[in-house]
Amino acid sequence: MLDWNLLGLSFITVFLSELGDKSQLAAIALSGSSKFPRTVFFGTAGALLLTSFLGVLAGEGASVLLPVRLVKTIAAIGFAFMAVRLLWPAADSSD
């Protein structure tokens, strides 16, 4: 059975997080300099599918080994760390 709510949530979450991401900018650059943008589309779509598949496998494996609450907590801490890192530039930054 397919959970349509989870499918929609997954699609919207990944779609919004990929807008303007490095992978999208790479696809723009590659297709802009290529005579075959359709080939670039299939290559980038395949890469996104593979990385998503590996992420799902890693998440499923982590949820088998660890409680789901702990996996969510680790993910939240990771995202918070990245946000703080973006807000505070490194001390040796020339900006």
CORQUINOR-V334627 format. One record per pair of residues at least 12 apart in sequence whose ideal C-beta (glycine too) atoms are under 6 Angstrom apart, sorted by sequence separation. I is the first residue (numbers start at 1). J is the second residue. If there is no record, write none. Layout:
i=(I I)
j=(J J)
This chain:
i=(27)
j=(44)
